[in-house]
C-alpha cells in the first residue's frame, strides 16, 4: 500500500514508546528495558495487536482495509456442463479440469467484497457479478461468469465460455510492522494499538491490569469505527438492480 504526501500515520516506534509508558517501562528511558525494541517478543506482540485491530475494523467495514485489483484472462471453463465449477485461489486458477498458475488471489486478501467482470481484451465497462452465499446455481455456462461464491479460501464460479477480466474489491490485511520505522497504516490508531499491545504483554505476565488495558484499547478502536460510520451516513448508496441490461438479455 503506498502512502503519498501524508503525515497522518504513526510509526511503530511511536506506538512502542506509548506502550512502554503504559506498562511503566519508561521511567528511566523511553526506549525501555523489558519491552525494548530488541526484545524477541516485542514485535510479535505488536503485530498480533495490529492484526486484531484490522480484524475488528474489517468486520465493521472500515475502508482503510479495502483494496481493488483486476484479475486478467480468466480462461473459459474446460467443460460446458451445469455441474462444472471453476475457482481462483492463492496458488492459481482451476478451469474445472486443469490448474493454471494465473490468475491468483491477492496475497493480502481477507475476503472478497464485490466483483465485476467484462470480456478480456475489450474496453467494455465492468458489470457487477452476483454473490451467492448459499451455493452456486446449477446453470449452463454463458459468455459471462455471472455468479461468485467465496468458500474454502477460494473464489468459486460456474465458469464462462469466453475469457473474462475481473475487477475485485476486497478486504485486506496491512503489511506487518518489522522495525521501529515501520508505518502504522491506520489513521489515529496509536492509542488503540499501544493499549492492546500493553494488554497482551501484561496478560503474558499475569498482570491484573491486562483486562483494563484491553478494554481501553477496544474503546479507541470503537472511536476509529465511529469515524467510518459517520462518513458512510453522509453518503447515498444505490446499487444497480440485477434486472438491468444484461440480465434482461438472458446473460
C-alpha positions in Angstrom: 0.0 0.0 0.0 1.5 3.4 -1.0 1.1 6.5 1.1 1.8 9.7 -0.8 2.3 13.1 0.9 0.7 12.1 4.2 1.9 12.6 7.7 -1.2 11.3 9.3 0.3 7.9 10.1 2.3 6.9 13.2 5.4 4.8 13.3 5.9 1.6 15.1 8.3 3.4 17.5 5.7 6.0 18.5 3.3 3.1 19.4 6.0 1.3 21.3 7.0 4.4 23.2 3.4 4.8 24.4 3.2 1.1 25.2 6.2 1.3 27.4 4.8 4.4 29.1 1.5 2.5 29.8 3.3 -0.6 31.3 5.7 1.6 33.4 8.8 0.6 31.4 9.8 4.1 30.5 10.7 5.5 33.9 14.5 5.6 33.2 14.5 5.8 29.4 11.7 5.9 26.8 13.5 3.0 25.0 12.5 0.8 27.9 14.1 -2.3 29.3 11.7 -5.3 29.5 9.8 -4.1 26.4 12.6 -2.6 24.4 12.6 -2.8 20.6 15.2 -5.6 20.6 13.3 -8.0 22.9 12.3 -11.1 20.9 8.6 -10.8 21.9 8.1 -7.0 21.3 7.3 -7.0 17.6 5.3 -10.3 17.6 3.0 -8.8 20.3 2.8 -5.6 18.5 1.8 -7.3 15.2 -0.7 -9.6 17.0 -2.4 -6.5 18.3 -2.1 -4.8 14.9 -3.9 -7.8 13.2 -6.6 -7.8 15.9 -7.4 -4.2 15.2 -7.5 -4.9 11.5 -10.0 -7.8 12.1 -12.2 -5.5 14.1 -12.1 -2.7 11.5 -12.8 -5.1 8.6 -15.8 -6.6 10.4 -17.1 -3.0 10.7 -16.5 -2.0 7.1 -13.7 0.5 7.7 -12.4 1.5 4.2 -8.8 1.7 5.2 -8.7 -2.1 4.7 -10.5 -2.2 1.3 -8.5 -2.5 -1.9 -9.1 -3.2 -5.6 -7.3 -5.2 -8.3 -8.1 -6.6 -11.7 -7.6 -10.3 -12.5 -6.8 -10.7 -16.2 -7.7 -13.5 -18.6 -9.8 -16.0 -16.6 -9.9 -18.6 -19.3 -13.2 -20.4 -20.2 -14.4 -23.4 -18.3 -12.9 -26.7 -19.6 -16.2 -28.5 -19.6 -19.5 -26.9 -20.6 -21.8 -28.5 -18.0 -24.1 -27.2 -15.3 -22.0 -29.3 -12.9 -18.8 -27.6 -13.7 -17.2 -25.1 -11.3 -14.0 -23.1 -11.7 -12.1 -21.4 -8.9 -9.3 -19.0 -8.2 -7.1 -19.4 -5.1 -3.8 -18.3 -3.7 -1.8 -20.7 -6.0 -3.6 -20.1 -9.3 -6.7 -20.9 -11.2 -8.6 -24.1 -12.0 -10.8 -24.2 -15.1 -12.8 -27.2 -13.9 -10.2 -29.7 -15.1 -6.7 -28.1 -15.2 -4.7 -26.0 -12.8 -3.1 -22.8 -14.1 -0.5 -20.5 -12.5 -2.6 -17.4 -13.0 -4.6 -15.5 -12.1 -4.2 -15.8 -8.3 -6.0 -14.2 -5.4 -4.1 -11.2 -3.8 -1.8 -12.4 -1.0 -3.2 -9.8 1.4 -6.8 -10.6 0.8 -9.1 -11.4 3.8 -12.4 -11.8 1.9 -13.8 -10.6 -1.4 -16.4 -7.8 -1.1 -17.7 -7.1 -4.6 -16.8 -8.4 -8.1 -17.3 -7.0 -11.6 -16.5 -8.6 -15.0 -16.0 -7.9 -18.7 -14.7 -9.8 -21.7 -10.9 -10.0 -21.9 -9.3 -7.8 -24.5 -12.0 -5.2 -24.6 -12.6 -1.8 -23.0 -16.2 -2.6 -22.1 -17.5 -1.4 -18.8 -17.2 -3.8 -15.9 -20.6 -5.2 -14.8 -21.2 -6.4 -11.3 -21.4 -10.1 -10.6 -23.9 -11.7 -8.2 -22.7 -13.0 -4.8 -24.1 -16.4 -3.9 -23.9 -17.0 -0.2 -25.7 -20.4 -0.2 -24.1 -22.1 -3.1 -23.7 -21.5 -6.8 -26.7 -22.1 -9.1 -26.6 -25.2 -11.4 -26.8 -23.4 -14.8 -25.2 -23.8 -18.2 -22.2 -21.6 -18.8 -22.6 -18.5 -20.9 -20.2 -15.9 -22.2 -20.1 -14.3 -18.7 -19.3 -15.7 -15.2 -22.3 -14.0 -13.6 -22.1 -15.6 -10.1 -19.4 -16.0 -7.4 -19.0 -17.7 -4.0 -16.1 -17.5 -1.6 -15.5 -20.8 0.3 -12.6 -22.8 1.5 -10.4 -19.7 0.9 -11.2 -19.8 -2.9 -13.3 -17.8 -5.2 -15.7 -20.2 -6.9 -17.7 -19.6 -10.1 -19.6 -21.7 -12.7 -17.2 -20.6 -15.4 -17.8 -18.9 -18.8 -17.4 -19.8 -22.4 -15.2 -16.8 -23.0 -12.1 -15.3 -21.3 -13.0 -12.8 -18.6 -11.3 -9.9 -16.8 -12.5 -9.5 -13.3 -12.4 -6.4 -11.1 -12.1 -7.5 -7.5 -12.8 -5.3 -4.4 -11.6 -7.0 -1.2 -10.9 -6.5 2.5 -7.1 -6.7 3.0 -4.5 -7.1 5.8 -1.8 -4.5 6.0 1.9 -5.3 5.9 3.4 -6.3 9.2 5.4 -3.9 11.3 9.0 -5.1 11.0 11.1 -2.4 12.8 10.8 0.9 14.6 10.5 2.9 11.4 7.5 0.9 10.0 4.4 2.9 9.3 1.2 2.1 11.0 -1.2 2.4 8.1 -4.3 3.1 10.1 -5.1 6.7 10.9 -5.3 7.6 14.6 -4.5 4.1 15.7 -1.6 4.9 18.1 -3.7 4.7 21.3 -5.6 1.6 20.3 -2.5 -0.3 19.2 -0.5 0.8 22.3 -3.2 -0.3 24.8 -3.9 -3.6 23.1 -0.2 -4.3 22.9 0.1 -3.4 26.6 -2.8 -5.8 27.3 -1.0 -8.7 25.5 2.2 -8.1 27.3 0.5 -7.8 30.7 -1.6 -10.9 30.2 1.6 -12.9 29.3 3.0 -11.8 32.7 -0.2 -12.5 34.6 -0.9 -8.8 35.4 -4.5 -8.0 36.6 -4.2 -4.8 34.5 -4.4 -6.7 31.2 -8.2 -6.6 31.1 -8.2 -2.9 31.8 -5.7 -2.2 29.1 -7.7 -4.3 26.6 -10.9 -2.5 27.4 -9.3 0.8 26.9 -7.8 -0.3 23.6 -11.1 -1.5 22.3 -12.7 1.8 23.2 -10.1 3.5 21.0 -10.9 1.0 18.2 -14.5 1.9 18.5 -13.7 5.5 18.0 -12.0 4.7 14.7 -15.0 2.7 13.6 -17.3 5.6 14.6 -15.5 7.9 12.2 -16.3 5.5 9.4 -19.9 5.1 10.4 -20.4 8.8 10.4 -18.7 9.2 7.0 -20.9 6.5 5.5 -24.1 8.0 6.9 -23.3 11.2 4.9 -23.4 9.3 1.6 -26.2 7.9 -0.6 -25.6 4.4 -1.8 -27.6 2.9 -4.6 -26.9 -0.5 -6.2 -27.6 -1.3 -9.8 -30.5 -3.8 -9.9 -29.7 -7.2 -11.3 -32.7 -6.9 -13.7 -31.0 -4.1 -15.6 -29.3 -4.5 -19.0 -27.5 -7.8 -19.3 -30.0 -9.8 -17.2 -32.9 -8.9 -19.4 -30.8 -10.1 -22.4 -30.5 -13.5 -20.8 -26.9 -13.1 -19.7 
